[in-house]
Amino acid sequence: MKISEWPNAPQWLRDARTENADVEISESGYVTWRGGTWHGGDWWGGDWLGGKVNEIEGAKVIITFAHCDGWPKTLVDVNGEAWILAGCRWFNFADARKHWAGREDRIMTRALLHGAYHLAKHMGLKCE
């Protein structure tokens, strides 16, 4: 559902720069991101499909690449180090590469990681 359609949407979410956002918000205010694009910024509350970006000091969402192989893939800068958020999975870049290495059912994810690597390096983030 669109953010604007939720009467209990928190202000930080209403203020976020999003495109085609599809969210679910529980009665207690727990936000689940189902799809769409988040244009930079930080989470100030709620969870990103279980990945707790808002609880990590210095974390900044760089870009959500795409919803593929079951989950959106998000590149996050954590104090100068590239991290990948995929659904509820949260990896530093090296561990993300190991996790999906050789998985024939995750070809698109591996292709996105290749692009994420080059973007992260261009931004000066550590990827090893």
BAVEX-986833 format. One record per atom (N, C-alpha, C, O): x, y, z; atom name; residue number from 1. Coordinates in pm, whole numbers, plus 50000, padded with zeros to 5 digits. Example, Ala and Ser with C-alpha at 12.3 -4.5 7.8 and 13.67 -1.06 7.14 Angstrom:
- u,v,w,atomo,num
- 51319,49431,50780,N,1 $
- 51230,49550,50780,CA,1 $
- 51320,49670,50780,C,1 $
- 51424,49668,50846,O,1 $
- 51285,49775,50708,N,2 $
- 51367,49894,50714,CA,2 $
- 51290,50003,50787,C,2 $
- 51341,50114,50804,O,2 $
REM end
This chain:
- u,v,w,atomo,num
- 50084,49884,50000,N,1 $
- 50000,50000,50000,CA,1 $
- 50090,50124,50000,C,1 $
- 50200,50121,50055,O,1 $
- 50044,50230,49941,N,2 $
- 50121,50354,49938,CA,2 $
- 50136,50412,50079,C,2 $
- 50047,50397,50163,O,2 $
- 50247,50478,50103,N,3 $
- 50273,50540,50233,CA,3 $
- 50160,50636,50269,C,3 $
- 50114,50638,50383,O,3 $
- 50117,50715,50174,N,4 $
- 50014,50818,50200,CA,4 $
- 49879,50757,50238,C,4 $
- 49795,50826,50295,O,4 $
- 49857,50630,50208,N,5 $
- 49730,50563,50239,CA,5 $
- 49725,50510,50382,C,5 $
- 49619,50466,50428,O,5 $
- 49839,50513,50452,N,6 $
- 49844,50463,50590,CA,6 $
- 49824,50581,50686,C,6 $
- 49910,50669,50692,O,6 $
- 49714,50584,50762,N,7 $
- 49692,50695,50856,CA,7 $
- 49795,50699,50969,C,7 $
- 49818,50804,51028,O,7 $
- 49858,50583,51000,N,8 $
- 49954,50578,51109,CA,8 $
- 50100,50580,51061,C,8 $
- 50191,50543,51135,O,8 $
- 50121,50623,50935,N,9 $
- 50259,50628,50883,CA,9 $
- 50339,50732,50962,C,9 $
- 50295,50846,50976,O,9 $
- 50457,50692,51013,N,10 $
- 50538,50789,51088,CA,10 $
- 50587,50902,50997,C,10 $
- 50603,50883,50877,O,10 $
- 50611,51017,51056,N,11 $
- 50651,51135,50979,CA,11 $
- 50780,51112,50902,C,11 $
- 50792,51157,50788,O,11 $
- 50878,51041,50963,N,12 $
- 51005,51018,50893,CA,12 $
- 50982,50940,50763,C,12 $
- 51054,50961,50666,O,12 $
- 50881,50851,50763,N,13 $
- 50852,50774,50642,CA,13 $
- 50777,50861,50541,C,13 $
- 50804,50853,50421,O,13 $
- 50686,50944,50587,N,14 $
- 50615,51036,50498,CA,14 $
- 50712,51133,50431,C,14 $
- 50693,51172,50316,O,14 $
- 50817,51173,50505,N,15 $
- 50916,51268,50453,CA,15 $
- 51021,51204,50362,C,15 $
- 51095,51274,50294,O,15 $
- 51029,51073,50362,N,16 $
- 51132,51003,50285,CA,16 $
- 51113,51023,50135,C,16 $
- 51000,51034,50087,O,16 $
- 51223,51029,50063,N,17 $
- 51218,51039,49917,CA,17 $
- 51206,50897,49862,C,17 $
- 51304,50823,49856,O,17 $
- 51086,50860,49823,N,18 $
- 51059,50725,49771,CA,18 $
- 50988,50734,49637,C,18 $
- 50934,50837,49597,O,18 $
- 50990,50621,49569,N,19 $
- 50920,50611,49441,CA,19 $
- 50852,50475,49436,C,19 $
- 50916,50372,49456,O,19 $
- 50722,50474,49409,N,20 $
- 50644,50351,49401,CA,20 $
- 50656,50267,49527,C,20 $
- 50661,50144,49520,O,20 $
- 50662,50332,49643,N,21 $
- 50678,50260,49769,CA,21 $
- 50555,50176,49800,C,21 $
- 50442,50220,49783,O,21 $
- 50579,50055,49845,N,22 $
- 50475,49963,49888,CA,22 $
- 50513,49917,50028,C,22 $
- 50608,49841,50045,O,22 $
- 50440,49964,50128,N,23 $
- 50473,49934,50267,CA,23 $
- 50353,49877,50340,C,23 $
- 50238,49889,50296,O,23 $
- 50382,49814,50452,N,24 $
- 50279,49769,50545,CA,24 $
- 50318,49824,50680,C,24 $
- 50435,49819,50719,O,24 $
- 50222,49877,50752,N,25 $
- 50248,49934,50883,CA,25 $
- 50152,49870,50983,C,25 $
- 50030,49880,50969,O,25 $
- 50210,49805,51084,N,26 $
- 50127,49739,51185,CA,26 $
- 50062,49843,51276,C,26 $
- 50099,49961,51273,O,26 $
- 49967,49800,51357,N,27 $
- 49900,49891,51452,CA,27 $
- 50001,49951,51550,C,27 $
- 49981,50063,51598,O,27 $
- 50108,49877,51579,N,28 $
- 50210,49928,51673,CA,28 $
- 50313,50017,51604,C,28 $
- 50404,50068,51670,O,28 $
- 50299,50037,51471,N,29 $
- 50389,50126,51399,CA,29 $
- 50508,50058,51335,C,29 $
- 50595,50126,51280,O,29 $
- 50515,49926,51339,N,30 $
- 50624,49851,51276,CA,30 $
- 50608,49861,51124,C,30 $
- 50504,49826,51070,O,30 $
- 50713,49909,51057,N,31 $
- 50709,49931,50912,CA,31 $
- 50779,49817,50839,C,31 $
- 50893,49782,50871,O,31 $
- 50709,49757,50742,N,32 $
- 50769,49656,50655,CA,32 $
- 50770,49711,50514,C,32 $
- 50665,49747,50460,O,32 $
- 50887,49717,50454,N,33 $
- 50905,49767,50318,CA,33 $
- 50885,49651,50222,C,33 $
- 50958,49552,50230,O,33 $
- 50789,49660,50133,N,34 $
- 50759,49552,50038,CA,34 $
- 50818,49576,49900,C,34 $
- 50842,49480,49827,O,34 $
- 50842,49700,49863,N,35 $
- 50896,49727,49731,CA,35 $
- 50900,49875,49703,C,35 $
- 50855,49957,49783,O,35 $
- 50956,49908,49587,N,36 $
- 50973,50047,49550,CA,36 $
- 51118,50089,49564,C,36 $
- 51205,50005,49586,O,36 $
- 51143,50217,49552,N,37 $
- 51279,50268,49558,CA,37 $
- 51291,50369,49669,C,37 $
- 51209,50460,49682,O,37 $
- 51394,50353,49749,N,38 $
- 51428,50447,49856,CA,38 $
- 51545,50526,49805,C,38 $
- 51650,50469,49775,O,38 $
- 51532,50657,49794,N,39 $
- 51637,50742,49737,CA,39 $
- 51726,50797,49848,C,39 $
- 51704,50909,49896,O,39 $
- 51824,50719,49889,N,40 $
- 51920,50764,49989,CA,40 $
- 51856,50788,50124,C,40 $
- 51739,50756,50145,O,40 $
- 51932,50846,50215,N,41 $
- 51880,50878,50347,CA,41 $
- 51904,50767,50446,C,41 $
- 51960,50662,50413,O,41 $
- 51862,50790,50567,N,42 $
- 51880,50696,50676,CA,42 $
- 51743,50652,50727,C,42 $
- 51646,50727,50717,O,42 $
- 51736,50532,50780,N,43 $
- 51616,50490,50851,CA,43 $
- 51622,50550,50989,C,43 $
- 51725,50546,51056,O,43 $
- 51510,50607,51033,N,44 $
- 51502,50665,51167,CA,44 $
- 51412,50583,51257,C,44 $
- 51395,50616,51374,O,44 $
- 51357,50480,51206,N,45 $
- 51271,50391,51284,CA,45 $
- 51223,50279,51194,C,45 $
- 51233,50289,51072,O,45 $
- 51173,50175,51253,N,46 $
- 51124,50062,51175,CA,46 $
- 51236,49976,51122,C,46 $
- 51354,50007,51142,O,46 $
- 51203,49871,51059,N,47 $
- 51299,49776,51001,CA,47 $
- 51284,49775,50851,C,47 $
- 51175,49796,50798,O,47 $
- 51394,49750,50784,N,48 $
- 51391,49734,50639,CA,48 $
- 51388,49584,50613,C,48 $
- 51493,49522,50602,O,48 $
- 51270,49526,50603,N,49 $
- 51251,49382,50588,CA,49 $
- 51339,49303,50684,C,49 $
- 51394,49200,50646,O,49 $
- 51352,49349,50805,N,50 $
- 51428,49279,50906,CA,50 $
- 51570,49328,50921,C,50 $
- 51632,49304,51025,O,50 $
- 51625,49396,50823,N,51 $
- 51759,49450,50834,CA,51 $
- 51753,49578,50914,C,51 $
- 51681,49671,50877,O,51 $
- 51826,49586,51020,N,52 $
- 51813,49698,51112,CA,52 $
- 51915,49807,51082,C,52 $
- 52005,49832,51162,O,52 $
- 51902,49872,50968,N,53 $
- 51993,49978,50928,CA,53 $
- 51990,50092,51029,C,53 $
- 52094,50152,51057,O,53 $
- 51872,50122,51083,N,54 $
- 51859,50234,51176,CA,54 $
- 51931,50213,51307,C,54 $
- 51958,50310,51378,O,54 $
- 51965,50090,51343,N,55 $
- 52030,50061,51469,CA,55 $
- 52182,50061,51457,C,55 $
- 52251,50040,51557,O,55 $
- 52235,50083,51340,N,56 $
- 52379,50078,51320,CA,56 $
- 52433,50219,51306,C,56 $
- 52399,50291,51212,O,56 $
- 52516,50258,51399,N,57 $
- 52575,50392,51401,CA,57 $
- 52648,50419,51270,C,57 $
- 52732,50339,51229,O,57 $
- 52618,50529,51205,N,58 $
- 52689,50569,51083,CA,58 $
- 52641,50504,50955,C,58 $
- 52703,50523,50851,O,58 $
- 52531,50426,50960,N,59 $
- 52482,50358,50839,CA,59 $
- 52402,50455,50753,C,59 $
- 52319,50531,50803,O,59 $
- 52429,50450,50622,N,60 $
- 52357,50534,50526,CA,60 $
- 52320,50448,50405,C,60 $
- 52406,50387,50343,O,60 $
- 52192,50445,50372,N,61 $
- 52147,50372,50254,CA,61 $
- 52196,50448,50131,C,61 $
- 52170,50568,50117,O,61 $
- 52267,50379,50043,N,62 $
- 52318,50440,49920,CA,62 $
- 52215,50423,49809,C,62 $
- 52175,50521,49746,O,62 $
- 52173,50299,49784,N,63 $
- 52078,50273,49676,CA,63 $
- 52018,50134,49694,C,63 $
- 52085,50041,49738,O,63 $
- 51891,50121,49659,N,64 $
- 51829,49990,49645,CA,64 $
- 51830,49959,49497,C,64 $
- 51768,50030,49417,O,64 $
- 51899,49852,49460,N,65 $
- 51919,49821,49319,CA,65 $
- 51794,49766,49253,C,65 $
- 51749,49821,49152,O,65 $
- 51739,49661,49307,N,66 $
- 51623,49599,49242,CA,66 $
- 51565,49493,49334,C,66 $
- 51631,49446,49427,O,66 $
- 51443,49458,49305,N,67 $
- 51378,49345,49373,CA,67 $
- 51398,49226,49280,C,67 $
- 51328,49213,49180,O,67 $
- 51494,49141,49314,N,68 $
- 51519,49024,49230,CA,68 $
- 51553,48904,49318,C,68 $
- 51595,48920,49432,O,68 $
- 51534,48787,49264,N,69 $
- 51561,48663,49336,CA,69 $
- 51493,48662,49473,C,69 $
- 51543,48603,49568,O,69 $
- 51379,48728,49481,N,70 $
- 51298,48722,49602,CA,70 $
- 51302,48843,49694,C,70 $
- 51208,48864,49772,O,70 $
- 51408,48926,49687,N,71 $
- 51421,49038,49780,CA,71 $
- 51489,49156,49715,C,71 $
- 51567,49139,49621,O,71 $
- 51461,49278,49763,N,72 $
- 51538,49394,49716,CA,72 $
- 51682,49381,49766,C,72 $
- 51706,49323,49872,O,72 $
- 51775,49435,49692,N,73 $
- 51916,49436,49730,CA,73 $
- 51957,49582,49750,C,73 $
- 51941,49664,49660,O,73 $
- 52008,49613,49868,N,74 $
- 52040,49750,49905,CA,74 $
- 52186,49762,49942,C,74 $
- 52238,49682,50021,O,74 $
- 52253,49862,49884,N,75 $
- 52391,49893,49919,CA,75 $
- 52390,49997,50030,C,75 $
- 52325,50101,50017,O,75 $
- 52460,49968,50139,N,76 $
- 52462,50055,50256,CA,76 $
- 52607,50089,50290,C,76 $
- 52694,50002,50291,O,76 $
- 52632,50215,50319,N,77 $
- 52762,50262,50367,CA,77 $
- 52758,50258,50519,C,77 $
- 52682,50331,50582,O,77 $
- 52840,50172,50578,N,78 $
- 52851,50166,50724,CA,78 $
- 52990,50213,50762,C,78 $
- 53086,50136,50762,O,78 $
- 52999,50341,50793,N,79 $
- 53126,50400,50832,CA,79 $
- 53238,50372,50733,C,79 $
- 53350,50337,50771,O,79 $
- 53207,50388,50604,N,80 $
- 53307,50371,50500,CA,80 $
- 53324,50230,50447,C,80 $
- 53410,50206,50363,O,80 $
- 53243,50137,50495,N,81 $
- 53248,49998,50448,CA,81 $
- 53117,49963,50379,C,81 $
- 53010,49998,50428,O,81 $
- 53127,49895,50264,N,82 $
- 53007,49855,50190,CA,82 $
- 52943,49733,50255,C,82 $
- 53009,49633,50282,O,82 $
- 52813,49743,50278,N,83 $
- 52733,49633,50329,CA,83 $
- 52616,49612,50235,C,83 $
- 52574,49706,50166,O,83 $
- 52563,49491,50231,N,84 $
- 52448,49457,50147,CA,84 $
- 52335,49409,50236,C,84 $
- 52352,49322,50322,O,84 $
- 52219,49467,50214,N,85 $
- 52097,49425,50281,CA,85 $
- 52010,49357,50176,C,85 $
- 51981,49416,50072,O,85 $
- 51969,49234,50204,N,86 $
- 51884,49158,50111,CA,86 $
- 51776,49089,50193,C,86 $
- 51801,48986,50255,O,86 $
- 51658,49147,50193,N,87 $
- 51553,49093,50279,CA,87 $
- 51597,49107,50423,C,87 $
- 51629,49217,50467,O,87 $
- 51600,48998,50497,N,88 $
- 51645,49002,50636,CA,88 $
- 51793,48967,50647,C,88 $
- 51847,48964,50758,O,88 $
- 51859,48941,50536,N,89 $
- 52002,48907,50537,CA,89 $
- 52084,49035,50534,C,89 $
- 52054,49127,50458,O,89 $
- 52188,49042,50616,N,90 $
- 52270,49161,50634,CA,90 $
- 52415,49116,50632,C,90 $
- 52461,49049,50724,O,90 $
- 52489,49154,50525,N,91 $
- 52626,49107,50506,CA,91 $
- 52722,49222,50482,C,91 $
- 52684,49321,50420,O,91 $
- 52848,49211,50531,N,92 $
- 52949,49299,50475,CA,92 $
- 52971,49248,50332,C,92 $
- 52930,49137,50299,O,92 $
- 53036,49328,50249,N,93 $
- 53041,49295,50107,CA,93 $
- 53110,49162,50080,C,93 $
- 53064,49083,49998,O,93 $
- 53221,49137,50149,N,94 $
- 53296,49012,50128,CA,94 $
- 53209,48891,50162,C,94 $
- 53209,48792,50088,O,94 $
- 53135,48898,50272,N,95 $
- 53049,48786,50310,CA,95 $
- 52932,48769,50215,C,95 $
- 52887,48657,50191,O,95 $
- 52882,48878,50160,N,96 $
- 52773,48869,50061,CA,96 $
- 52821,48794,49938,C,96 $
- 52750,48708,49885,O,96 $
- 52940,48826,49891,N,97 $
- 52994,48756,49773,CA,97 $
- 53009,48606,49801,C,97 $
- 52976,48524,49716,O,97 $
- 53060,48572,49919,N,98 $
- 53076,48430,49955,CA,98 $
- 52940,48361,49964,C,98 $
- 52925,48248,49917,O,98 $
- 52844,48428,50022,N,99 $
- 52712,48368,50042,CA,99 $
- 52646,48329,49909,C,99 $
- 52586,48222,49899,O,99 $
- 52658,48415,49809,N,100 $
- 52591,48389,49681,CA,100 $
- 52683,48329,49574,C,100 $
- 52638,48305,49462,O,100 $
- 52809,48305,49605,N,101 $
- 52902,48249,49507,CA,101 $
- 52853,48113,49458,C,101 $
- 52821,48025,49538,O,101 $
- 52848,48098,49327,N,102 $
- 52813,47969,49267,CA,102 $
- 52667,47929,49277,C,102 $
- 52632,47819,49234,O,102 $
- 52582,48011,49333,N,103 $
- 52440,47977,49346,CA,103 $
- 52370,48005,49214,C,103 $
- 52347,48120,49177,O,103 $
- 52336,47899,49144,N,104 $
- 52271,47913,49013,CA,104 $
- 52132,47975,49024,C,104 $
- 52081,48028,48926,O,104 $
- 52071,47968,49142,N,105 $
- 51939,48027,49160,CA,105 $
- 51946,48175,49197,C,105 $
- 51844,48238,49224,O,105 $
- 52068,48232,49198,N,106 $
- 52086,48373,49234,CA,106 $
- 52175,48446,49133,C,106 $
- 52258,48529,49170,O,106 $
- 52154,48416,49006,N,107 $
- 52235,48477,48900,CA,107 $
- 52216,48629,48897,C,107 $
- 52313,48703,48885,O,107 $
- 52091,48676,48909,N,108 $
- 52067,48821,48906,CA,108 $
- 52129,48888,49028,C,108 $
- 52181,48999,49018,O,108 $
- 52122,48822,49144,N,109 $
- 52183,48878,49264,CA,109 $
- 52333,48894,49245,C,109 $
- 52389,48997,49282,O,109 $
- 52398,48794,49188,N,110 $
- 52543,48805,49165,CA,110 $
- 52574,48916,49066,C,110 $
- 52676,48984,49081,O,110 $
- 52490,48936,48966,N,111 $
- 52511,49045,48871,CA,111 $
- 52495,49181,48940,C,111 $
- 52572,49273,48914,O,111 $
- 52396,49193,49028,N,112 $
- 52379,49317,49104,CA,112 $
- 52498,49343,49196,C,112 $
- 52540,49457,49213,O,112 $
- 52552,49237,49256,N,113 $
- 52669,49254,49342,CA,113 $
- 52788,49307,49263,C,113 $
- 52866,49388,49314,O,113 $
- 52800,49263,49139,N,114 $
- 52909,49313,49054,CA,114 $
- 52895,49465,49036,C,114 $
- 52992,49539,49050,O,114 $
- 52774,49509,49005,N,115 $
- 52751,49653,48990,CA,115 $
- 52767,49727,49122,C,115 $
- 52822,49837,49125,O,115 $
- 52719,49667,49231,N,116 $
- 52731,49729,49363,CA,116 $
- 52878,49746,49402,C,116 $
- 52916,49846,49462,O,116 $
- 52959,49647,49367,N,117 $
- 53102,49654,49396,CA,117 $
- 53165,49776,49329,C,117 $
- 53237,49854,49392,O,117 $
- 53137,49793,49200,N,118 $
- 53196,49905,49126,CA,118 $
- 53144,50040,49176,C,118 $
- 53220,50137,49183,O,118 $
- 53017,50048,49211,N,119 $
- 52962,50171,49266,CA,119 $
- 53025,50201,49402,C,119 $
- 53064,50315,49429,O,119 $
- 53036,50100,49487,N,120 $
- 53096,50118,49619,CA,120 $
- 53240,50164,49607,C,120 $
- 53282,50255,49679,O,120 $
- 53319,50103,49518,N,121 $
- 53457,50142,49498,CA,121 $
- 53465,50285,49448,C,121 $
- 53550,50362,49492,O,121 $
- 53377,50321,49355,N,122 $
- 53374,50458,49301,CA,122 $
- 53347,50559,49413,C,122 $
- 53397,50672,49410,O,122 $
- 53268,50517,49511,N,123 $
- 53234,50606,49624,CA,123 $
- 53340,50600,49734,C,123 $
- 53327,50669,49836,O,123 $
- 53443,50518,49714,N,124 $
- 53551,50509,49812,CA,124 $
- 53521,50418,49930,C,124 $
- 53586,50428,50034,O,124 $
- 53424,50329,49915,N,125 $
- 53390,50238,50024,CA,125 $
- 53479,50113,50021,C,125 $
- 53519,50067,49914,O,125 $
- 53510,50061,50136,N,126 $
- 53587,49937,50151,CA,126 $
- 53496,49820,50118,C,126 $
- 53384,49813,50166,O,126 $
- 53545,49728,50034,N,127 $
- 53462,49613,49992,CA,127 $
- 53525,49479,50028,C,127 $
- 53469,49375,49993,O,127 $
- 53637,49478,50094,N,128 $
- 53708,49350,50119,CA,128 $
- 53670,49291,50252,C,128 $
- 53720,49184,50288,O,128 $
REM end
